[in-house]
Amino acid sequence: MGCGACAARIESRVGKRQGVVRASVNFATKVASVWYDPASIEASGIVREIEGLGFSAALQQVRSGATNSGDAGGDDLASTLRASDAAHAREQRVLQRQLIVGGVLTLPLLVIAMSHGSIPWLAGPSMHWVQMVLATPVVLGCGSRFFVSAWRGAVRGAANMDTLVALGAGAAYAYSVVATIAPGLLGQHAHSGQTELMQAPVYFEAAAVIIVLILLGKLLEARATWRATGAIRTLLSLEAKTACIASAEGEAMVPLAAVVAGDVVIVRPGEKVPVDGLVQSGASAVDESMLTGESLPVEKGPGSSVFGATLNTSGVLRIVATSVGEASSLHRIAMLVRQAQGSKAPIARFADRVSGVFVPVVLGIALLTVAAWLVWGPAEGGVRAALVAGVSVLIIACPCALGLATPTAIMVGTGRGAERGVLFRGGETLEAAHRVDVLVLDKTGTITQGKPSVTAVRVLQGAGMQREEMLALAASAESGSEHPISRAIVQAAQHDGLRVREPQAFIARVGLGVEAVVHGRRVLVGKAKLLAEHGVTLLADSEHVDARGDAFTRVHVAVDGRAVGTIAVSDVLRPEAKEAVAAMRAAGVRVLMLTGDNEAVAAAVASAVGIDEVRAGLLPADKAEFVSQLRAKGHRVGMVGDGINDAPALASADVSFAMGSGTDAAIDAAGITLLRSDLRAVGEALALSRATMRTIRRNLFLAFAYNVAAIPIAAGVLYPFTGWLLSPMIASAAMALSSVSVVLSSLRLRAWRYQ
């Protein structure tokens, strides 16, 4: 693709095919993402459609599903990146070769042209032939890509940046060839009674320099764009290459691709963890900063989760592999980054529309420029001035800068986010995040650590059972649930050495509690509302429980239709929560807390972290409805959660954040995944979004301002005042630098830091 106009043409053509739901073509990454109905059109048909427009296309089979084997087919993303890098390297080598050849031949052309006849042996008609011999390989050889691309577009009724380059350089070259071979066609005059051909000026050096400078610009642009897409390569380069497998025969070092789920891996201090897994034995501190951005090592012990590419710092760990290959966290993160970098932000649509008509408009301006100079230009040299102005207009116009303004910023911004443990699902989410003015926080697992513990167990008078029996029944009923409170009750029973049975007829009531049959007894564990639904009346002292502090949750227990007791469960606040809330409020974001917990607990937690607005006792549907109401009032709402019960509210928000410690349901519903369980990462994501959008706006301004100012100057608008006409060589240098400047502007985001 030569510029954004090419991307817009492919997007429009493919998007109109029957069976295609949506098509998005990213000029910077050279990737087309197509959503389609396989029953109506095959992927190969989409490829043929693109090829029918004159472009080459190859289908990328990149799976997002999991695989538990290390076969070659499971490493599609890495293989695709290797193929892409190889193609990019080949393109750079071709550009370098063309640039070197063009530069060597163009240098003597410039010497001849700049001498202006002051050096006798460089003057005279014979020098025009020498210039033509030097310029022809540069224009028609090194610059052949522009002419071939322009011709392919012309036969299909389309035009792109290559059309402008081919017309500009081609016009200067063709004019010079005629001036050299048949100067009489361009003018003659009488002198001393004889007819002497007037030697018309030639522009071989301009045509050659145009080609060389644009090749240089393309090479610089390609290198800068490659740097912008480096986040995925950096992520995958972190992966260990080998793993130490423990088996009955002993330990053996094997390639990472040979590891399968269930293998036991030994990781010693200073070694990278090769796979995702669970610690079977051992204790150590693991540096996870390469994935989460969290600088402090995380303590790991039996039962702890570990992730591939992290660094074991102290003890020896024995790990059971659970996810390898494309199923690993590292590859899933890389896949999300790749999807985000290949996506488009809504702000790019305007640039796409402009790119679609840019080239025809420039062609029209160039024709009008030539006509104006021929009609109103000076009597002597009017043709030459018309040629110079027309060529300069064609060359200086730069649709590339428009095409690169948005995608390069998104590539660098999402890559920088991944380095900091913030994963944006796409450009649309990245853009929407900077507008968030209301942030809604869930309590459990978001403001608190999501690892509650039982702080008190009280059996009601007259219940007819001991504390141990009630706790064992409650824990058995809760053992079928993955809710943090359920796990806390089960762990408390196990800590006391009580038997936790497998429940029968288990039902999880989201936002209320659980119902189960345990050893023939019907058990209810949860909120007072759950018990009321089953006709269980709470006694007057059911609300009384001797627990530490105010921020605890009351869990009521009923057995066989009678309330028997209350369990107090407390959750520890995240240490950074107060600082994070203060920073977000300082940034002008209104912060609220929603929770299914009771009002007393909600008020205590909110007060501790500095939140004034709280809604307690909400079911998942209530949270989603509250978020929808905020949006209906015109607010741009961000929702932060980590549990299954948060998924409806996450889906209802403008921008949704899932804490990395949360469930897959929350992460799947979220537009932004925070790999580290740190509430400050929410503020970091919002700040990065704002920084990226500032970069995009700056890029678009640079691109538009450049073209708005450069095209009139190239057309000669300053000539009546200054007598100065822009040289095509200067025009080509300006055009080459314009697109490079936009990419370099985006690359500044790589140094972005959250204050």
C-alpha positions in Angstrom: 0.0 0.0 0.0 1.4 3.4 -1.0 -0.6 5.6 1.4 -3.8 5.8 3.3 -5.8 6.1 0.1 -4.8 2.5 -0.7 -6.0 1.3 2.7 -9.3 3.2 2.3 -9.9 1.7 -1.1 -9.3 -1.9 0.1 -11.5 -1.2 3.2 -14.3 0.1 1.0 -14.1 -2.7 -1.6 -13.9 -5.5 0.9 -16.5 -4.0 3.2 -19.1 -4.0 0.4 -18.8 -7.7 -0.3 -21.8 -9.8 0.6 -21.1 -11.7 3.8 -18.6 -9.2 5.1 -19.8 -7.5 8.3 -16.9 -5.1 8.7 -13.4 -4.5 7.3 -10.6 -2.4 8.8 -7.3 -1.8 7.0 -4.4 -0.5 8.9 -1.9 1.3 6.6 0.9 1.4 9.2 0.8 -2.3 10.1 -0.2 -3.4 6.5 -2.9 -5.6 8.1 -6.6 -6.0 7.1 -8.9 -7.2 9.8 -12.2 -8.6 8.4 -15.3 -9.8 10.2 -17.3 -12.0 7.9 -19.9 -14.8 7.7 -18.2 -18.0 6.6 -21.5 -19.3 5.2 -21.6 -16.4 2.7 -18.0 -15.9 1.8 -14.7 -17.7 2.3 -11.5 -16.1 3.5 -9.8 -17.0 0.3 -12.5 -15.0 -1.6 -11.6 -11.9 0.5 -7.9 -12.4 -0.4 -8.8 -12.6 -4.1 -10.8 -9.4 -3.7 -7.8 -7.6 -2.4 -5.6 -9.0 -5.1 -8.1 -7.9 -7.7 -7.3 -4.3 -6.6 -3.7 -4.8 -7.5 -2.3 -5.6 -4.1 -0.7 -8.8 -2.8 -2.3 -10.4 0.3 -1.7 -13.5 2.4 -4.1 -15.0 4.9 -2.8 -15.0 8.5 -4.1 -17.9 10.5 -3.6 -16.7 14.1 -5.5 -18.6 16.6 -6.7 -16.9 19.8 -7.8 -20.3 21.3 -5.8 -22.3 23.7 -3.5 -25.2 23.0 -1.7 -27.4 25.4 0.9 -28.7 23.1 4.1 -27.3 21.8 3.5 -28.3 18.2 4.5 -26.0 15.3 0.8 -25.1 14.7 0.5 -23.7 18.2 3.0 -21.0 17.7 1.1 -19.1 14.9 1.6 -15.6 16.3 5.4 -16.0 16.6 5.5 -17.6 13.2 3.5 -14.7 11.7 5.8 -12.2 13.4 8.9 -13.9 12.0 7.4 -14.0 8.5 6.4 -10.3 8.9 9.9 -9.3 10.1 11.5 -11.3 7.3 9.4 -9.5 4.7 10.1 -6.2 6.4 13.9 -6.9 6.3 13.7 -7.8 2.6 11.9 -4.5 1.9 14.5 -2.6 3.8 17.3 -4.3 1.9 15.6 -3.4 -1.4 15.2 0.2 -0.4 18.7 0.4 0.8 20.1 -1.0 -2.5 17.9 1.3 -4.6 18.9 4.3 -2.4 22.6 3.6 -2.7 22.5 3.1 -6.4 20.3 6.2 -6.8 22.5 8.3 -4.6 25.8 7.3 -6.4 24.3 8.3 -9.8 22.5 11.4 -8.5 25.6 13.0 -6.9 27.3 13.8 -10.2 24.0 15.0 -11.6 23.8 17.6 -8.8 27.4 18.6 -9.4 26.7 19.3 -13.1 23.4 21.1 -12.4 24.8 23.2 -9.6 27.8 24.4 -11.7 25.4 26.4 -13.9 27.9 26.3 -16.7 30.7 28.0 -14.6 32.9 25.0 -15.2 33.7 24.8 -18.9 34.1 21.1 -19.2 30.7 20.6 -17.4 28.9 23.0 -19.8 27.4 22.5 -23.2 24.8 20.4 -24.9 26.8 17.2 -24.4 26.3 17.5 -20.7 22.5 17.0 -21.2 23.2 13.6 -22.7 25.5 12.8 -19.8 22.8 13.8 -17.3 20.2 11.7 -19.2 22.5 8.6 -19.0 22.9 9.2 -15.3 19.3 10.0 -14.5 17.6 7.2 -16.5 18.7 4.3 -14.2 17.6 6.3 -11.2 14.2 7.3 -12.4 13.2 4.2 -14.4 15.2 1.7 -12.3 15.3 2.7 -8.7 12.0 4.5 -9.1 10.3 1.8 -11.0 8.1 0.8 -8.0 6.3 4.2 -8.2 5.6 3.9 -11.9 4.4 0.3 -11.6 2.1 1.1 -8.7 0.8 4.2 -10.4 0.0 2.2 -13.6 -1.7 -0.6 -11.6 -3.9 2.0 -9.9 -4.6 3.8 -13.2 -5.9 0.7 -15.0 -8.3 0.2 -12.1 -9.3 3.9 -12.0 -7.5 4.6 -8.7 -4.7 6.9 -7.6 -2.4 7.0 -4.6 0.8 8.7 -3.4 2.8 6.7 -6.0 0.7 8.3 -8.7 1.8 11.8 -7.5 5.5 10.7 -7.4 5.3 9.0 -10.8 3.6 12.0 -12.4 6.0 14.5 -10.7 9.3 12.8 -11.4 8.0 11.5 -14.7 7.0 14.9 -15.9 10.4 16.4 -15.0 12.2 13.5 -16.6 10.1 13.5 -19.8 10.5 17.2 -20.3 14.3 16.9 -19.9 14.5 14.0 -22.4 12.6 16.1 -25.0 14.8 19.1 -24.3 17.9 16.9 -24.8 16.8 14.8 -27.8 14.6 17.4 -29.7 15.2 20.8 -28.2 13.6 22.4 -31.3 10.2 21.3 -30.0 10.6 23.5 -27.0 11.7 26.7 -28.6 14.1 28.3 -31.2 15.3 31.9 -32.1 17.2 33.6 -34.9 20.7 34.7 -34.3 23.2 36.4 -36.8 21.0 35.5 -39.8 21.1 31.8 -39.0 18.6 29.6 -37.2 20.1 28.4 -34.0 18.3 26.0 -31.6 17.8 27.4 -28.2 19.1 25.1 -25.5 16.2 24.5 -23.1 17.0 23.8 -19.5 16.7 20.3 -18.2 15.6 18.9 -14.9 17.2 15.5 -14.8 18.7 16.3 -11.4 15.3 17.2 -10.0 13.7 14.0 -11.2 16.6 11.9 -9.8 16.7 13.7 -6.5 12.9 13.3 -6.1 13.2 9.6 -6.4 16.3 9.4 -4.1 14.7 11.5 -1.4 11.4 9.7 -1.4 13.2 6.4 -1.2 15.1 7.8 1.7 11.9 8.9 3.3 10.3 5.4 2.8 13.3 3.7 4.3 13.2 6.0 7.4 9.5 5.6 7.6 9.8 1.8 7.4 12.4 1.7 10.1 10.4 4.0 12.4 7.2 2.1 11.9 9.0 -1.2 12.6 10.2 0.3 15.9 6.6 1.3 16.6 5.4 -2.3 16.3 8.2 -3.6 18.5 6.1 -4.2 21.7 5.0 -7.7 20.5 8.5 -8.7 19.5 9.8 -7.5 22.9 7.1 -9.5 24.7 7.8 -12.7 22.9 11.6 -12.3 23.3 11.1 -12.6 27.0 10.1 -16.2 26.7 12.5 -18.9 27.9 13.9 -21.1 25.2 14.3 -24.2 27.3 12.8 -25.9 30.4 14.0 -28.4 32.9 11.6 -31.2 33.1 11.4 -33.6 36.1 10.2 -37.1 35.5 10.7 -40.6 36.9 14.0 -40.9 35.0 15.3 -37.7 36.5 15.7 -34.1 35.2 16.2 -33.2 31.6 16.7 -29.9 29.8 14.3 -29.8 26.7 13.2 -27.1 24.2 10.3 -25.1 25.4 8.2 -26.5 22.5 8.5 -30.0 23.9 6.7 -29.0 27.2 3.1 -30.1 27.5 0.4 -29.4 30.1 0.9 -31.6 33.2 4.7 -31.6 33.0 6.6 -30.8 36.1 9.2 -28.0 35.6 12.1 -27.2 37.9 13.0 -23.5 38.0 16.1 -22.5 39.9 17.1 -19.0 41.2 18.1 -16.6 38.4 16.1 -18.6 35.7 13.1 -17.6 33.8 9.8 -19.4 34.5 9.2 -21.2 31.1 5.5 -21.8 31.4 2.3 -20.8 33.2 1.6 -23.2 36.0 1.0 -23.8 39.7 3.7 -24.2 42.3 3.8 -27.8 43.5 6.6 -27.2 46.1 9.2 -24.7 47.0 9.1 -21.0 47.9 10.6 -18.0 46.1 10.1 -14.4 45.1 9.3 -14.0 41.4 9.9 -10.8 39.5 6.8 -10.3 37.3 7.6 -6.8 36.2 8.1 -7.8 32.5 4.4 -8.7 32.4 2.7 -6.5 34.9 5.0 -3.5 35.3 5.0 -4.1 39.1 8.6 -3.6 40.3 8.4 -5.5 43.6 8.9 -9.3 43.4 5.9 -11.5 44.4 6.2 -14.2 47.0 5.3 -17.6 45.7 4.6 -20.9 47.5 2.7 -24.2 47.0 -0.6 -23.5 45.1 0.6 -20.1 43.8 0.2 -19.3 40.1 3.3 -18.4 38.1 3.6 -17.1 34.6 6.0 -17.8 31.7 8.8 -15.2 31.1 8.8 -14.0 34.7 12.1 -14.3 36.7 12.7 -16.5 39.7 14.9 -14.6 42.1 15.6 -16.7 45.2 14.4 -20.3 45.9 13.9 -23.4 43.8 10.3 -23.9 42.5 8.7 -27.1 41.3 5.9 -26.1 38.9 3.2 -28.1 37.3 2.6 -26.7 33.8 -1.0 -25.7 33.1 -0.7 -23.5 29.9 1.9 -23.5 27.2 2.3 -22.2 23.7 -0.5 -20.0 22.5 -2.4 -20.6 25.7 0.2 -19.0 27.9 -0.4 -15.6 29.5 2.6 -14.2 27.5 1.1 -15.2 24.2 -2.4 -14.1 25.1 -1.0 -10.7 26.1 0.9 -10.5 22.8 -2.2 -11.4 20.9 -4.2 -8.6 22.6 -1.5 -6.1 21.8 -1.4 -7.3 18.2 -5.2 -6.9 17.9 -5.0 -3.5 19.4 -2.2 -2.4 17.2 -4.1 -3.6 14.1 -7.2 -1.7 15.1 -8.4 1.8 14.3 -9.6 4.6 16.5 -12.8 6.5 15.6 -10.7 9.6 15.2 -9.0 8.0 12.2 -12.2 7.9 10.2 -11.9 11.6 9.2 -8.3 11.1 8.1 -9.5 8.1 6.1 -12.2 10.1 4.3 -9.6 12.8 3.5 -7.1 10.2 2.3 -9.7 8.7 0.0 -10.1 11.9 -2.0 -6.7 13.5 -1.3 -4.9 12.3 -4.4 -7.6 13.3 -7.0 -7.8 16.7 -5.3 -4.0 17.2 -5.6 -4.0 16.1 -9.2 -6.7 18.7 -9.8 -4.7 21.4 -8.0 -1.6 20.5 -10.0 -3.5 20.8 -13.3 -5.0 24.2 -12.2 -1.5 25.3 -11.2 0.0 24.5 -14.7 -3.0 26.2 -16.4 -2.7 29.3 -14.3 1.1 29.6 -15.0 0.5 29.1 -18.7 -2.2 31.8 -18.8 -0.9 34.3 -16.3 2.8 33.5 -16.0 5.6 35.5 -17.4 6.0 35.6 -21.2 9.5 34.3 -21.0 10.0 31.1 -19.1 6.3 30.6 -18.5 6.4 27.0 -19.7 9.3 26.2 -17.4 7.7 27.8 -14.4 4.4 25.9 -15.1 6.4 22.7 -15.2 8.3 23.4 -12.0 5.2 24.5 -10.1 3.1 21.6 -11.3 5.8 19.0 -10.4 6.3 20.7 -7.0 2.6 20.4 -6.2 2.5 16.8 -7.1 5.6 16.0 -5.1 5.1 18.0 -2.0 1.6 16.7 -1.2 1.9 13.9 1.3 -1.1 11.6 2.0 1.3 9.2 3.8 1.5 11.6 6.8 -2.3 11.5 7.1 -2.3 7.7 6.8 0.3 7.3 9.5 -0.9 9.9 12.0 -3.3 7.7 13.9 -2.1 4.1 13.6 1.5 4.8 14.6 0.4 6.6 17.7 -2.0 3.7 18.6 0.8 1.2 18.0 3.2 2.9 20.3 0.6 3.8 22.9 -0.8 0.2 23.2 2.8 -1.1 23.2 3.8 1.2 26.0 0.6 0.2 27.9 1.6 -3.5 27.5 5.0 -2.7 29.0 3.3 -1.2 32.0 0.8 -4.0 32.4 -2.1 -2.2 30.8 -3.7 -4.0 27.9 -6.1 -2.0 25.6 -8.4 -4.2 23.5 -8.4 -1.8 20.6 -8.1 1.7 19.3 -11.7 2.4 20.0 -11.2 1.7 23.7 -7.9 3.7 23.7 -9.7 6.7 22.4 -12.8 6.3 24.6 -10.7 6.1 27.8 -9.5 9.7 27.6 -13.1 11.0 27.8 -14.0 9.2 31.0 -15.4 11.6 33.6 -17.0 9.2 36.0 -15.2 6.1 37.3 -17.3 3.4 39.0 -15.4 1.0 41.3 -16.5 -2.4 42.5 -15.5 -3.0 46.1 -14.4 -6.6 46.5 -11.2 -7.4 44.6 -10.9 -3.8 43.3 -10.7 -1.5 46.3 -10.1 -4.4 48.6 -7.7 -7.3 48.0 -10.4 -9.7 47.2 -9.0 -12.2 49.7 -11.5 -12.0 52.6 -11.0 -14.0 55.8 -13.4 -15.1 58.5 -13.0 -13.0 61.5 -16.0 -14.2 63.6 -18.5 -17.1 63.7 -21.6 -16.8 66.0 -24.2 -19.5 66.5 -27.6 -18.1 67.5 -29.1 -19.2 70.8 -31.5 -22.1 70.4 -30.0 -23.1 67.1 -29.3 -26.6 68.5 -25.8 -26.9 67.1 -22.2 -26.1 67.9 -20.0 -23.6 66.2 -17.9 -26.3 64.4 -21.0 -28.0 63.0 -22.5 -24.8 61.6 -19.2 -23.7 60.1 -18.7 -27.2 58.5 -22.2 -27.1 57.0 -21.7 -23.6 55.7 -18.3 -24.4 54.2 -19.6 -27.6 52.6 -22.4 -25.5 50.9 -19.9 -22.8 49.8 -17.4 -25.3 48.4 -19.2 -25.3 45.1 -18.7 -21.6 44.6 -15.6 -19.6 43.5 -16.7 -16.4 45.2 -14.0 -14.9 47.4 -16.3 -15.0 50.4 -17.1 -18.6 49.7 -13.4 -19.5 49.6 -12.8 -17.6 52.8 -15.4 -19.7 54.7 -14.1 -23.0 53.2 -10.5 -22.0 54.2 -11.7 -21.2 57.8 -13.3 -24.6 58.1 -10.2 -26.4 56.8 -8.0 -24.3 59.1 -10.0 -25.6 62.0 -9.6 -29.2 60.8 -13.3 -29.5 60.0 -14.6 -31.9 57.3 -15.8 -30.1 54.1 -18.2 -32.3 52.2 -19.2 -32.1 48.6 -22.6 -30.5 48.4 -25.6 -31.9 46.5 -28.2 -29.9 44.6 -25.9 -26.9 44.7 -27.2 -23.5 43.3 -25.2 -20.3 43.3 -27.5 -17.2 43.5 -25.4 -14.4 42.1 -25.3 -11.5 44.4 -27.3 -13.3 47.1 -25.4 -16.5 48.2 -25.7 -20.3 47.8 -28.3 -23.0 48.3 -27.2 -26.6 48.7 -28.0 -29.9 50.3 -25.2 -31.2 52.6 -25.4 -34.7 54.0 -29.2 -34.6 53.7 -29.7 -31.1 55.2 -30.9 -28.1 53.3 -28.4 -25.2 53.8 -28.6 -21.6 52.9 -25.6 -19.3 53.2 -25.7 -15.6 52.1 -27.6 -12.4 52.5 -30.7 -11.9 54.6 -32.6 -11.5 51.4 -31.8 -15.0 50.3 -33.1 -16.4 53.6 -36.2 -14.3 53.3 -36.9 -15.7 49.9 -37.1 -19.1 51.5 -39.3 -18.0 54.3 -36.5 -18.0 56.9 -37.1 -15.4 59.6 -34.0 -13.8 61.1 -34.0 -13.4 64.9 -33.5 -10.0 66.4 -29.9 -10.7 67.4 -28.9 -12.1 63.9 -27.3 -8.9 63.0 -25.0 -8.9 66.1 -21.6 -10.4 65.5 -18.4 -9.6 67.4 -16.0 -8.9 64.6 -12.9 -6.7 64.4 -13.6 -3.2 62.9 -16.6 -2.0 61.0 -15.7 -3.1 57.5 -17.0 -6.7 57.6 -19.7 -8.6 55.7 -22.4 -10.6 57.6 -23.1 -13.9 56.1 -26.2 -15.6 57.4 -26.6 -19.3 57.7 -29.9 -21.3 57.7 -30.2 -25.0 58.1 -33.5 -26.9 57.3 -35.5 -23.7 57.2 -34.1 -22.2 60.5 -31.6 -19.4 60.9 -28.7 -20.8 62.9 -26.0 -18.2 62.9 -23.9 -15.5 61.3 -20.3 -15.5 59.9 -18.3 -12.3 59.8 -16.0 -12.0 56.8 -13.6 -9.1 56.4 -11.5 -8.0 53.4 -8.3 -6.0 53.6 -8.1 -2.7 51.7 -5.5 -2.5 48.9 -2.6 -0.4 50.3 -2.6 1.9 47.2 -6.4 2.4 47.0 -6.5 5.7 48.9 -3.6 7.1 46.8 -5.2 5.9 43.5 -8.6 7.4 44.3 -7.0 10.8 45.3 -5.0 10.8 42.0 -8.1 10.1 39.9 -10.1 12.8 41.6 -7.3 15.2 41.2 -7.4 14.5 37.5 -11.0 15.6 37.4 -12.6 12.2 37.5 -15.7 11.6 39.7 -15.2 8.4 41.6 -18.1 6.2 42.9 -18.3 2.8 44.6 -20.8 0.1 43.9 -21.1 -3.1 45.9 -23.4 -5.9 46.8 -22.3 -5.7 50.4 -24.3 -4.0 53.2 -24.3 -0.3 53.7 -22.2 -0.4 56.9 -19.4 -2.2 55.2 -19.6 -0.1 52.1 -19.6 3.2 54.1 -16.5 2.1 56.1 -14.5 1.0 53.0 -15.5 4.2 51.1 -14.6 6.4 53.9 -11.2 4.7 54.3 -10.2 5.4 50.7 -11.8 8.8 50.2 -14.9 8.0 48.2 -18.0 10.1 48.9 -20.6 8.4 46.7 -21.5 4.9 47.5 -24.3 2.5 46.4 -24.6 -0.7 48.5 -26.7 -3.8 48.4 -26.8 -4.0 44.7 -27.3 -7.1 42.5 -25.3 -7.4 39.3 -28.3 -6.2 37.3 -28.6 -3.2 39.6 -24.9 -2.3 39.0 -25.5 -2.5 35.2 -28.6 -0.4 35.5 -26.8 2.3 37.6 -24.0 2.5 35.0 -26.6 2.8 32.2 -28.3 5.7 34.1 -25.1 7.6 34.4 -24.5 7.2 30.7 -28.0 8.4 30.0 -27.2 11.6 31.8 -24.4 12.3 29.4 -21.4 11.0 31.4 -18.6 8.9 30.0 -18.4 6.1 32.4 -15.5 3.8 33.3 -16.2 0.7 35.3 -13.6 -1.3 37.2 -14.3 -4.8 38.4 -12.8 -8.3 38.8 -15.6 -10.8 39.3 -18.3 -12.6 37.4 -20.9 -10.4 39.1 -19.2 -7.4 37.6 -19.5 -8.6 33.9 -22.9 -7.0 33.2 -21.8 -3.6 34.6 -18.5 -3.8 32.7 -20.4 -4.5 29.5 -22.7 -1.5 30.2 -19.9 1.0 30.6 -18.2 3.2 28.0 -14.9 1.9 29.1 -14.4 -1.2 31.3 -11.4 -2.2 33.3 -10.8 -5.7 34.5 -8.2 -6.3 37.3 -5.8 -9.0 36.2 -6.5 -11.0 39.3 -10.1 -11.3 38.3 -12.1 -13.9 36.5 -12.0 -14.7 32.8 -15.6 -13.5 32.5 -14.7 -10.0 33.8 -11.6 -9.9 31.6 -13.6 -11.0 28.5 -16.1 -8.2 29.2 -13.5 -5.5 29.7 -12.0 -3.2 27.1 -8.9 -2.7 29.3 -7.2 -5.4 31.3 -4.9 -4.5 34.1 -2.3 -7.2 34.5 -1.2 -6.0 38.0 -3.7 -5.9 40.9 -3.0 -2.2 41.5 -5.8 0.3 41.4 -3.2 3.0 40.4 -3.1 1.2 37.0 -6.5 2.6 36.3 -5.3 6.1 36.5 -2.2 5.1 34.5 -4.5 3.7 31.7 -6.5 7.0 31.6 -3.4 9.1 31.5 -1.8 7.0 28.7 -5.1 7.3 26.8 -5.0 11.1 27.1 -1.3 11.2 26.1 -1.9 9.0 23.0 -4.9 11.2 22.0 -2.7 14.3 22.3 -0.2 12.6 20.1 -2.8 11.7 17.5 -4.2 15.2 17.4 -0.6 16.6 17.1 0.1 14.2 14.3 -3.1 15.1 12.4 -2.4 18.8 12.9 1.1 18.3 11.6 -0.1 16.4 8.6 -3.0 18.8 7.7 -1.0 21.9 8.4 1.9 20.7 6.3 -0.3 20.0 3.3 -2.4 23.1 3.7 0.8 25.3 3.8 3.0 23.3 1.4 0.7 22.9 -1.5 0.0 26.6 -2.1 3.7 27.5 -1.7 4.6 24.8 -4.2 1.9 26.2 -6.6 3.7 29.6 -6.5 1.5 31.7 -4.2 4.6 33.5 -3.0 6.0 34.2 -6.4 4.2 37.6 -7.0 5.7 38.9 -3.7 9.1 37.3 -3.6 9.9 36.1 -7.1 10.7 32.7 -5.6 9.4 29.4 -6.9 9.8 26.2 -4.9 12.3 23.7 -6.4 10.9 20.1 -6.9 14.0 18.9 -5.1 13.1 20.9 -2.0 9.5 19.7 -2.4 10.6 16.0 -2.4 12.7 16.5 0.7 9.8 18.2 2.5 7.4 15.4 1.5 9.8 12.7 2.7 10.4 14.4 6.0 6.7 15.0 6.7 5.7 11.4 7.0 8.9 10.6 9.0 8.1 13.5 11.4 4.7 12.0 12.1 6.2 8.6 13.0 8.9 10.2 15.1 6.2 12.2 16.9 4.4 8.9 17.8 7.6 7.3 18.9 7.9 9.9 21.6 5.2 7.9 23.5 7.8 5.2 24.1 9.4 7.4 26.7 6.0 8.2 28.4 5.9 8.0 32.2 2.9 8.1 34.5 3.3 11.0 36.9 
